[in-house]
Amino acid sequence: MASADLQWLLLRKTNSFQVKRLGQQGPIFTSEPGNLRNIHSQKYSGLIQPSIDVSAGPDGNLAVTTRKPSASPHAVKSARVKSGIRARSGPRRAAGAVSAYPRKGYRPDLSTLAVARASALLASKAPKKDAPPKKARGSKKAKATATAE
């Protein structure tokens, strides 16, 4: 298999996952699986290096997909291992489960990003709380107390 540097040189300009915008200034984004930051760079690329992909399942659960380290470079589907984390297990248990993968040898430098993505996905699935009622202040408060008496 070719080195990661050579693969990046081949993929960086001709990548179907790039999100191209007209007149784009700043970072180039990507939608590739395994890219936790969605930034088009060699460090975060999920196509070149072993990666962790944290995504939301259809039923609200988290799906963590990793690539087997011993898999053939030509294998695609059989090289992936998918495991799920129930949404009702809580954010701390989900963060612990997601952070366990980088400690097992899957890119320990991306541990905080994987935990951040899992936390953001769980927070987006949480029900929203009602806003507290606004309290009257100033002259409106004085009018409300005068009419109440």
Disulfide bonds with the S-S distance in Angstrom:
none
